Amino acid sequence: MKLRITLSSPIEINGIRTDTLYMREPTVGDQLDSEKLAKDAGERELRMFSLLCECAPDDLRRLTIRDLERMQKAYLRLLADDDPAGNAVVEVVP
């Protein structure tokens, strides 16, 4: 799954000015890589978002807080259970 995030303020990503980012679903490898390279929780989040949006962490440092919150919401949506009806995806079996 991939989500499109419209920014309130355009920034330069990979040398191109844009007001749109695309965030893909994270993998276990993304989580491990972001944890290994980060010094604290804020940097870990920024590194995770840069992996998922395929850009440099320094590019994302120019985001407004409003746009960072949009990215956080998109990330949580990607992590959400894919069964909105509430059917059991994981069950206890005898």
PyMOL commands that set and color helices and strands:
alter all, ss='L'
color gray80, all
select helices_A, chain A and resi 28-37+41-53+57-60+65-79
alter helices_A, ss='H'
color red, helices_A
select strands_A, chain A and resi 2-13+16-24
alter strands_A, ss='S'
color yellow, strands_A
deselect
rebuild
show_as cartoon
